[in-house]
Amino acid sequence: MPKYLFEVNYTLDGVRGLLAQGGTARQAAAQAAAESLGGDIESFYYAFGDRDLYVVADMPDNVAAAAYALAVSAGGGVTTKTVPLLSTAEVDAAAGKQVGYQPPGS
């Protein structure tokens, strides 16, 4: 199943909700949302820095990943950035493909 990294930042309302409910409740909500789309949360980590939260999830496809990000963002408590993740086998397969590309100036 394809993997996605969701980079999450809390809004002011989201921080208030996090303070009221705690991190475990938000992880449970994220897991339930992923499962409703046929997915699963692999990891869920709060962080310091540019992002407040990193979630790695298995999702059936891009449509499910987009639906997840849209639903979470539409709640108003967070903003998200979705990054598709590739396995080493997928990169090996891509590296083995013949591409008919000509660089500029050649």
The first five atom37 places (N, CA, C, CB, O) and aatype in JSON, in Angstrom:
{
  "aatype": [12, 14, 11, 18, 10, 13, 6, 19, 2, 18, 16, 10, 3, 7, 19, 1, 7, 10, 10, 0, 5, 7, 7, 16, 0, 1, 5, 0, 0, 0, 5, 0, 0, 0, 6, 15, 10, 7, 7, 3, 9, 6, 15, 13, 18, 18, 0, 13, 7, 3, 1, 3, 10, 18, 19, 19, 0, 3, 12, 14, 3, 2, 19, 0, 0, 0, 0, 18, 0, 10, 0, 19, 15, 0, 7, 7, 7, 19, 16, 16, 11, 16, 19, 14, 10, 10, 15, 16, 0, 6, 19, 3, 0, 0, 0, 7, 11, 5, 19, 7, 18, 5, 14, 14, 7, 15],
  "atom_mask": [
    [1, 1, 1, 1, 1],
    [1, 1, 1, 1, 1],
    [1, 1, 1, 1, 1],
    [1, 1, 1, 1, 1],
    [1, 1, 1, 1, 1],
    [1, 1, 1, 1, 1],
    [1, 1, 1, 1, 1],
    [1, 1, 1, 1, 1],
    [1, 1, 1, 1, 1],
    [1, 1, 1, 1, 1],
    [1, 1, 1, 1, 1],
    [1, 1, 1, 1, 1],
    [1, 1, 1, 1, 1],
    [1, 1, 1, 0, 1],
    [1, 1, 1, 1, 1],
    [1, 1, 1, 1, 1],
    [1, 1, 1, 0, 1],
    [1, 1, 1, 1, 1],
    [1, 1, 1, 1, 1],
    [1, 1, 1, 1, 1],
    [1, 1, 1, 1, 1],
    [1, 1, 1, 0, 1],
    [1, 1, 1, 0, 1],
    [1, 1, 1, 1, 1],
    [1, 1, 1, 1, 1],
    [1, 1, 1, 1, 1],
    [1, 1, 1, 1, 1],
    [1, 1, 1, 1, 1],
    [1, 1, 1, 1, 1],
    [1, 1, 1, 1, 1],
    [1, 1, 1, 1, 1],
    [1, 1, 1, 1, 1],
    [1, 1, 1, 1, 1],
    [1, 1, 1, 1, 1],
    [1, 1, 1, 1, 1],
    [1, 1, 1, 1, 1],
    [1, 1, 1, 1, 1],
    [1, 1, 1, 0, 1],
    [1, 1, 1, 0, 1],
    [1, 1, 1, 1, 1],
    [1, 1, 1, 1, 1],
    [1, 1, 1, 1, 1],
    [1, 1, 1, 1, 1],
    [1, 1, 1, 1, 1],
    [1, 1, 1, 1, 1],
    [1, 1, 1, 1, 1],
    [1, 1, 1, 1, 1],
    [1, 1, 1, 1, 1],
    [1, 1, 1, 0, 1],
    [1, 1, 1, 1, 1],
    [1, 1, 1, 1, 1],
    [1, 1, 1, 1, 1],
    [1, 1, 1, 1, 1],
    [1, 1, 1, 1, 1],
    [1, 1, 1, 1, 1],
    [1, 1, 1, 1, 1],
    [1, 1, 1, 1, 1],
    [1, 1, 1, 1, 1],
    [1, 1, 1, 1, 1],
    [1, 1, 1, 1, 1],
    [1, 1, 1, 1, 1],
    [1, 1, 1, 1, 1],
    [1, 1, 1, 1, 1],
    [1, 1, 1, 1, 1],
    [1, 1, 1, 1, 1],
    [1, 1, 1, 1, 1],
    [1, 1, 1, 1, 1],
    [1, 1, 1, 1, 1],
    [1, 1, 1, 1, 1],
    [1, 1, 1, 1, 1],
    [1, 1, 1, 1, 1],
    [1, 1, 1, 1, 1],
    [1, 1, 1, 1, 1],
    [1, 1, 1, 1, 1],
    [1, 1, 1, 0, 1],
    [1, 1, 1, 0, 1],
    [1, 1, 1, 0, 1],
    [1, 1, 1, 1, 1],
    [1, 1, 1, 1, 1],
    [1, 1, 1, 1, 1],
    [1, 1, 1, 1, 1],
    [1, 1, 1, 1, 1],
    [1, 1, 1, 1, 1],
    [1, 1, 1, 1, 1],
    [1, 1, 1, 1, 1],
    [1, 1, 1, 1, 1],
    [1, 1, 1, 1, 1],
    [1, 1, 1, 1, 1],
    [1, 1, 1, 1, 1],
    [1, 1, 1, 1, 1],
    [1, 1, 1, 1, 1],
    [1, 1, 1, 1, 1],
    [1, 1, 1, 1, 1],
    [1, 1, 1, 1, 1],
    [1, 1, 1, 1, 1],
    [1, 1, 1, 0, 1],
    [1, 1, 1, 1, 1],
    [1, 1, 1, 1, 1],
    [1, 1, 1, 1, 1],
    [1, 1, 1, 0, 1],
    [1, 1, 1, 1, 1],
    [1, 1, 1, 1, 1],
    [1, 1, 1, 1, 1],
    [1, 1, 1, 1, 1],
    [1, 1, 1, 0, 1],
    [1, 1, 1, 1, 1]
  ],
  "atom_positions": [
    [[0.86, -1.18, 0.0], [0.0, 0.0, 0.0], [0.9, 1.23, 0.0], [-0.97, 0.0, 1.23], [1.88, 1.27, 0.74]],
    [[0.58, 2.24, -0.81], [1.41, 3.46, -0.85], [1.48, 4.16, 0.51], [0.86, 4.43, -1.91], [0.53, 4.15, 1.29]],
    [[2.64, 4.77, 0.77], [2.86, 5.51, 2.01], [2.88, 7.0, 1.72], [4.18, 5.07, 2.69], [3.32, 7.45, 0.66]],
    [[2.4, 7.75, 2.69], [2.38, 9.21, 2.58], [2.85, 9.81, 3.9], [0.95, 9.73, 2.23], [2.56, 9.3, 4.98]],
    [[3.59, 10.9, 3.78], [3.98, 11.71, 4.93], [3.06, 12.92, 4.97], [5.49, 12.14, 4.86], [2.98, 13.67, 4.0]],
    [[2.37, 13.09, 6.08], [1.53, 14.28, 6.28], [2.27, 15.18, 7.27], [0.08, 13.89, 6.8], [2.48, 14.82, 8.43]],
    [[2.67, 16.35, 6.78], [3.32, 17.34, 7.62], [2.23, 18.29, 8.09], [4.48, 18.11, 6.85], [1.54, 18.91, 7.28]],
    [[2.08, 18.41, 9.4], [0.92, 19.09, 9.97], [1.36, 20.27, 10.84], [0.08, 18.11, 10.79], [2.32, 20.17, 11.6]],
    [[0.65, 21.38, 10.7], [0.8, 22.52, 11.6], [-0.55, 22.83, 12.22], [1.37, 23.76, 10.84], [-1.57, 22.87, 11.53]],
    [[-0.54, 23.05, 13.51], [-1.77, 23.39, 14.22], [-2.11, 24.86, 14.05], [-1.65, 23.05, 15.7], [-1.22, 25.72, 14.06]],
    [[-3.38, 25.14, 13.91], [-3.88, 26.51, 13.97], [-4.12, 26.83, 15.44], [-5.21, 26.7, 13.11], [-3.96, 25.97, 16.3]],
    [[-4.5, 28.07, 15.74], [-4.8, 28.43, 17.13], [-5.92, 27.55, 17.68], [-5.2, 29.92, 17.22], [-5.83, 27.08, 18.81]],
    [[-6.98, 27.33, 16.89], [-8.07, 26.46, 17.34], [-7.57, 25.03, 17.56], [-9.21, 26.46, 16.32], [-7.99, 24.35, 18.51]],
    [[-6.7, 24.58, 16.69], [-6.14, 23.24, 16.83], [-5.32, 23.09, 18.1], [0.0, 0.0, 0.0], [-5.4, 22.07, 18.78]],
    [[-4.52, 24.1, 18.42], [-3.72, 24.06, 19.65], [-4.65, 24.02, 20.87], [-2.77, 25.29, 19.74], [-4.39, 23.29, 21.83]],
    [[-5.71, 24.8, 20.82], [-6.66, 24.79, 21.94], [-7.3, 23.4, 22.09], [-7.76, 25.85, 21.73], [-7.46, 22.91, 23.21]],
    [[-7.65, 22.79, 20.96], [-8.21, 21.44, 21.01], [-7.21, 20.42, 21.52], [0.0, 0.0, 0.0], [-7.56, 19.53, 22.3]],
    [[-5.96, 20.55, 21.09], [-4.9, 19.66, 21.56], [-4.71, 19.8, 23.07], [-3.59, 19.95, 20.83], [-4.57, 18.8, 23.77]],
    [[-4.71, 21.02, 23.56], [-4.56, 21.23, 25.0], [-5.74, 20.64, 25.77], [-4.43, 22.72, 25.3], [-5.57, 20.12, 26.88]],
    [[-6.93, 20.73, 25.2], [-8.12, 20.22, 25.88], [-8.21, 18.7, 25.84], [-9.36, 20.81, 25.25], [-8.63, 18.07, 26.81]],
    [[-7.81, 18.09, 24.71], [-8.0, 16.65, 24.52], [-6.74, 15.82, 24.72], [-8.54, 16.39, 23.16], [-6.82, 14.65, 25.09]],
    [[-5.58, 16.42, 24.48], [-4.33, 15.69, 24.58], [-3.94, 15.04, 23.26], [0.0, 0.0, 0.0], [-4.76, 14.88, 22.36]],
    [[-2.68, 14.68, 23.16], [-2.13, 14.1, 21.95], [-2.66, 12.72, 21.62], [0.0, 0.0, 0.0], [-2.84, 12.39, 20.45]],
    [[-2.92, 11.92, 22.63], [-3.41, 10.56, 22.39], [-4.77, 10.58, 21.72], [-3.48, 9.79, 23.71], [-5.04, 9.77, 20.83]],
    [[-5.63, 11.49, 22.13], [-6.96, 11.6, 21.52], [-6.86, 12.02, 20.06], [-7.83, 12.6, 22.3], [-7.63, 11.55, 19.23]],
    [[-5.92, 12.91, 19.76], [-5.75, 13.35, 18.37], [-5.19, 12.22, 17.51], [-4.82, 14.58, 18.29], [-5.55, 12.08, 16.34]],
    [[-4.3, 11.41, 18.09], [-3.78, 10.26, 17.36], [-4.91, 9.27, 17.07], [-2.65, 9.58, 18.15], [-4.98, 8.72, 15.97]],
    [[-5.76, 9.03, 18.04], [-6.9, 8.12, 17.84], [-7.83, 8.64, 16.75], [-7.68, 7.94, 19.16], [-8.33, 7.87, 15.94]],
    [[-8.06, 9.94, 16.73], [-8.92, 10.54, 15.7], [-8.28, 10.39, 14.31], [-9.18, 12.03, 16.01], [-8.96, 10.09, 13.34]],
    [[-6.97, 10.6, 14.24], [-6.25, 10.45, 12.97], [-6.31, 9.0, 12.49], [-4.79, 10.91, 13.11], [-6.5, 8.75, 11.3]],
    [[-6.15, 8.07, 13.4], [-6.2, 6.65, 13.05], [-7.59, 6.27, 12.55], [-5.82, 5.78, 14.26], [-7.73, 5.57, 11.54]],
    [[-8.62, 6.73, 13.24], [-10.0, 6.43, 12.83], [-10.29, 6.98, 11.44], [-11.01, 7.0, 13.85], [-10.94, 6.33, 10.63]],
    [[-9.81, 8.19, 11.17], [-10.02, 8.79, 9.86], [-9.31, 7.99, 8.78], [-9.53, 10.25, 9.85], [-9.87, 7.75, 7.71]],
    [[-8.07, 7.58, 9.05], [-7.33, 6.78, 8.07], [-8.03, 5.45, 7.81], [-5.88, 6.54, 8.56], [-8.16, 5.03, 6.66]],
    [[-8.47, 4.79, 8.87], [-9.15, 3.51, 8.72], [-10.45, 3.63, 7.94], [-9.44, 2.91, 10.09], [-10.83, 2.72, 7.21]],
    [[-11.14, 4.76, 8.08], [-12.4, 4.95, 7.36], [-12.18, 5.0, 5.84], [-13.08, 6.24, 7.81], [-13.12, 4.81, 5.07]],
    [[-10.93, 5.24, 5.43], [-10.57, 5.29, 4.02], [-9.8, 4.05, 3.57], [-9.75, 6.52, 3.73], [-9.31, 3.98, 2.44]],
    [[-9.71, 3.06, 4.45], [-8.97, 1.85, 4.13], [-7.48, 1.96, 4.4], [0.0, 0.0, 0.0], [-6.7, 1.13, 3.93]],
    [[-7.08, 2.98, 5.16], [-5.67, 3.21, 5.45], [-5.31, 2.86, 6.88], [0.0, 0.0, 0.0], [-6.12, 2.32, 7.63]],
    [[-4.07, 3.19, 7.24], [-3.56, 2.91, 8.58], [-2.43, 3.89, 8.89], [-3.07, 1.43, 8.7], [-1.64, 4.24, 8.02]],
    [[-2.36, 4.33, 10.14], [-1.28, 5.21, 10.58], [-0.1, 4.35, 11.0], [-1.75, 6.14, 11.74], [-0.23, 3.49, 11.87]],
    [[1.04, 4.59, 10.39], [2.26, 3.86, 10.75], [2.98, 4.55, 11.91], [3.2, 3.74, 9.54], [3.43, 3.9, 12.85]],
    [[3.09, 5.88, 11.83], [3.75, 6.64, 12.9], [3.09, 8.0, 13.05], [5.27, 6.79, 12.62], [2.52, 8.55, 12.1]],
    [[3.18, 8.54, 14.26], [2.51, 9.79, 14.62], [3.4, 10.47, 15.64], [1.03, 9.54, 15.19], [3.45, 10.07, 16.8]],
    [[4.12, 11.52, 15.2], [5.09, 12.17, 16.08], [4.9, 13.67, 16.12], [6.51, 11.84, 15.64], [4.84, 14.33, 15.08]],
    [[4.81, 14.22, 17.33], [4.85, 15.66, 17.51], [6.31, 16.1, 17.44], [4.21, 16.08, 18.87], [7.21, 15.31, 17.74]],
    [[6.55, 17.35, 17.02], [7.92, 17.81, 16.81], [8.06, 19.29, 17.12], [8.36, 17.54, 15.36], [7.07, 20.02, 17.21]],
    [[9.29, 19.71, 17.3], [9.64, 21.12, 17.37], [10.07, 21.55, 15.97], [10.78, 21.4, 18.43], [10.43, 20.7, 15.15]],
    [[10.02, 22.83, 15.69], [10.53, 23.31, 14.41], [9.45, 23.8, 13.49], [0.0, 0.0, 0.0], [8.43, 24.35, 13.92]],
    [[9.67, 23.58, 12.18], [8.76, 24.09, 11.16], [7.41, 23.39, 11.16], [9.39, 23.96, 9.81], [6.42, 23.98, 10.71]],
    [[7.34, 22.17, 11.63], [6.09, 21.4, 11.65], [5.79, 20.98, 13.07], [6.18, 20.16, 10.72], [6.69, 20.72, 13.87]],
    [[4.5, 20.92, 13.38], [4.07, 20.51, 14.72], [3.9, 18.99, 14.84], [2.76, 21.19, 15.07], [4.01, 18.43, 15.93]],
    [[3.65, 18.35, 13.71], [3.31, 16.93, 13.74], [3.69, 16.29, 12.41], [1.8, 16.73, 14.02], [3.51, 16.88, 11.35]],
    [[4.22, 15.08, 12.49], [4.52, 14.27, 11.31], [3.76, 12.96, 11.43], [6.06, 14.02, 11.16], [3.86, 12.25, 12.43]],
    [[3.01, 12.64, 10.39], [2.24, 11.4, 10.36], [2.64, 10.63, 9.1], [0.69, 11.67, 10.39], [2.58, 11.18, 8.0]],
    [[3.03, 9.37, 9.26], [3.27, 8.49, 8.13], [2.1, 7.51, 8.09], [4.67, 7.74, 8.23], [1.82, 6.83, 9.07]],
    [[1.44, 7.46, 6.93], [0.25, 6.63, 6.8], [0.31, 5.8, 5.53], [-1.01, 7.48, 6.82], [0.82, 6.24, 4.5]],
    [[-0.22, 4.59, 5.63], [-0.47, 3.76, 4.46], [-1.87, 4.09, 4.0], [-0.3, 2.22, 4.77], [-2.82, 4.03, 4.78]],
    [[-2.0, 4.43, 2.72], [-3.31, 4.74, 2.14], [-3.47, 3.93, 0.87], [-3.47, 6.27, 1.86], [-2.49, 3.63, 0.19]],
    [[-4.71, 3.56, 0.52], [-4.91, 2.74, -0.67], [-4.41, 3.39, -1.96], [-6.36, 2.42, -0.8], [-3.94, 2.7, -2.86]],
    [[-4.52, 4.72, -2.06], [-4.17, 5.4, -3.3], [-4.14, 6.9, -3.07], [-5.15, 5.04, -4.43], [-4.42, 7.38, -1.97]],
    [[-3.8, 7.65, -4.13], [-3.73, 9.12, -4.04], [-5.08, 9.74, -3.69], [-3.24, 9.7, -5.35], [-5.13, 10.73, -2.96]],
    [[-6.16, 9.15, -4.19], [-7.49, 9.7, -3.9], [-7.78, 9.62, -2.41], [-8.59, 8.95, -4.71], [-8.28, 10.58, -1.82]],
    [[-7.48, 8.48, -1.8], [-7.7, 8.33, -0.36], [-6.81, 9.29, 0.43], [-7.43, 6.87, 0.09], [-7.26, 9.9, 1.4]],
    [[-5.56, 9.43, 0.02], [-4.64, 10.36, 0.7], [-5.14, 11.79, 0.59], [-3.22, 10.24, 0.13], [-5.08, 12.55, 1.56]],
    [[-5.62, 12.17, -0.6], [-6.15, 13.52, -0.78], [-7.4, 13.73, 0.05], [-6.45, 13.79, -2.25], [-7.57, 14.79, 0.66]],
    [[-8.29, 12.74, 0.08], [-9.51, 12.85, 0.89], [-9.17, 13.02, 2.36], [-10.4, 11.61, 0.7], [-9.81, 13.81, 3.06]],
    [[-8.17, 12.3, 2.82], [-7.72, 12.4, 4.22], [-7.22, 13.81, 4.52], [-6.6, 11.37, 4.5], [-7.65, 14.43, 5.49]],
    [[-6.32, 14.31, 3.67], [-5.77, 15.65, 3.88], [-6.84, 16.72, 3.81], [-4.68, 15.94, 2.86], [-6.84, 17.66, 4.6]],
    [[-7.76, 16.59, 2.87], [-8.85, 17.57, 2.74], [-9.74, 17.58, 3.98], [-9.7, 17.27, 1.49], [-10.08, 18.64, 4.5]],
    [[-10.12, 16.4, 4.44], [-11.0, 16.31, 5.6], [-10.33, 16.87, 6.85], [-11.42, 14.85, 5.85], [-10.95, 17.6, 7.62]],
    [[-9.07, 16.53, 7.04], [-8.34, 17.01, 8.23], [-8.19, 18.53, 8.17], [-6.95, 16.34, 8.33], [-8.4, 19.22, 9.17]],
    [[-7.82, 19.05, 7.01], [-7.66, 20.5, 6.88], [-8.98, 21.24, 6.98], [-7.0, 20.83, 5.55], [-9.04, 22.34, 7.54]],
    [[-10.04, 20.66, 6.44], [-11.36, 21.31, 6.48], [-11.89, 21.46, 7.89], [-12.35, 20.52, 5.65], [-12.75, 22.3, 8.15]],
    [[-11.39, 20.66, 8.81], [-11.8, 20.79, 10.2], [-11.35, 22.09, 10.84], [0.0, 0.0, 0.0], [-11.9, 22.5, 11.86]],
    [[-10.37, 22.75, 10.24], [-9.93, 24.07, 10.71], [-8.89, 24.06, 11.81], [0.0, 0.0, 0.0], [-8.38, 25.11, 12.18]],
    [[-8.55, 22.89, 12.32], [-7.58, 22.82, 13.42], [-6.14, 22.7, 12.98], [0.0, 0.0, 0.0], [-5.22, 22.91, 13.77]],
    [[-5.94, 22.35, 11.7], [-4.59, 22.17, 11.2], [-4.5, 22.57, 9.73], [-4.15, 20.71, 11.39], [-5.51, 22.7, 9.04]],
    [[-3.29, 22.75, 9.28], [-2.99, 22.8, 7.85], [-2.07, 21.61, 7.59], [-2.32, 24.18, 7.41], [-1.31, 21.2, 8.46]],
    [[-2.16, 21.06, 6.37], [-1.37, 19.88, 6.07], [-0.61, 20.04, 4.75], [-2.26, 18.65, 6.0], [-1.0, 20.8, 3.87]],
    [[0.48, 19.32, 4.66], [1.23, 19.15, 3.41], [1.39, 17.65, 3.24], [2.64, 19.91, 3.44], [1.82, 16.97, 4.17]],
    [[1.05, 17.14, 2.07], [1.1, 15.69, 1.82], [2.26, 15.38, 0.9], [-0.23, 15.19, 1.21], [2.41, 15.98, -0.16]],
    [[3.09, 14.43, 1.32], [4.26, 14.02, 0.55], [4.17, 12.52, 0.27], [5.59, 14.37, 1.3], [4.21, 11.73, 1.2]],
    [[4.04, 12.12, -1.0], [4.08, 10.69, -1.31], [5.49, 10.15, -1.02], [3.68, 10.43, -2.8], [6.48, 10.8, -1.34]],
    [[5.56, 8.99, -0.42], [6.85, 8.37, -0.09], [7.09, 7.17, -1.0], [6.89, 7.95, 1.4], [6.17, 6.41, -1.29]],
    [[8.32, 7.01, -1.45], [8.69, 5.91, -2.32], [9.59, 4.93, -1.56], [9.4, 6.42, -3.58], [10.46, 5.34, -0.8]],
    [[9.37, 3.66, -1.78], [10.24, 2.64, -1.21], [11.53, 2.57, -2.03], [9.53, 1.25, -1.17], [11.6, 3.1, -3.14]],
    [[12.55, 1.92, -1.48], [13.79, 1.75, -2.23], [13.54, 0.91, -3.48], [14.87, 1.1, -1.35], [14.16, 1.15, -4.52]],
    [[12.65, -0.06, -3.41], [12.32, -0.88, -4.58], [11.68, -0.03, -5.68], [11.38, -2.04, -4.19], [11.95, -0.23, -6.86]],
    [[10.83, 0.91, -5.29], [10.2, 1.79, -6.28], [11.24, 2.7, -6.94], [9.11, 2.64, -5.62], [11.17, 2.96, -8.14]],
    [[12.2, 3.18, -6.16], [13.25, 4.02, -6.73], [14.13, 3.18, -7.66], [14.11, 4.66, -5.61], [14.53, 3.65, -8.72]],
    [[14.43, 1.94, -7.26], [15.2, 1.05, -8.13], [14.47, 0.84, -9.45], [15.46, -0.3, -7.44], [15.09, 0.87, -10.52]],
    [[13.16, 0.62, -9.39], [12.37, 0.42, -10.61], [12.39, 1.67, -11.47], [10.92, 0.03, -10.26], [12.49, 1.58, -12.69]],
    [[12.29, 2.84, -10.85], [12.33, 4.1, -11.6], [13.7, 4.31, -12.24], [12.0, 5.28, -10.68], [13.79, 4.75, -13.38]],
    [[14.75, 3.98, -11.51], [16.1, 4.15, -12.03], [16.36, 3.22, -13.23], [17.13, 3.88, -10.93], [17.19, 3.53, -14.08]],
    [[15.65, 2.11, -13.29], [15.83, 1.16, -14.37], [15.01, 1.46, -15.61], [0.0, 0.0, 0.0], [15.15, 0.78, -16.62]],
    [[14.15, 2.46, -15.56], [13.31, 2.82, -16.71], [14.11, 3.6, -17.74], [12.09, 3.65, -16.26], [14.94, 4.45, -17.38]],
    [[13.87, 3.31, -19.0], [14.46, 4.09, -20.09], [13.56, 5.29, -20.34], [14.64, 3.21, -21.38], [12.36, 5.14, -20.58]],
    [[14.14, 6.48, -20.3], [13.38, 7.71, -20.47], [13.86, 8.43, -21.72], [13.51, 8.62, -19.23], [15.06, 8.68, -21.87]],
    [[12.94, 8.76, -22.61], [13.28, 9.49, -23.83], [13.31, 10.97, -23.56], [0.0, 0.0, 0.0], [12.41, 11.7, -24.0]],
    [[14.33, 11.44, -22.85], [14.44, 12.86, -22.48], [15.72, 13.43, -23.03], [14.39, 13.04, -20.94], [16.77, 12.78, -22.97]],
    [[15.67, 14.62, -23.57], [16.85, 15.31, -24.06], [17.0, 16.58, -23.25], [16.74, 15.61, -25.59], [16.12, 17.44, -23.27]],
    [[18.13, 16.73, -22.52], [18.35, 17.93, -21.71], [18.43, 19.19, -22.58], [19.64, 17.79, -20.88], [18.8, 19.11, -23.76]],
    [[18.1, 20.34, -22.01], [18.22, 21.59, -22.76], [19.65, 21.8, -23.23], [17.75, 22.77, -21.91], [20.6, 21.5, -22.5]],
    [[19.8, 22.32, -24.43], [21.12, 22.65, -24.97], [21.89, 21.46, -25.52], [0.0, 0.0, 0.0], [23.04, 21.61, -25.92]],
    [[21.28, 20.3, -25.55], [22.03, 19.14, -26.07], [21.54, 18.75, -27.45], [21.91, 17.96, -25.13], [22.06, 17.79, -28.03]]
  ]
}
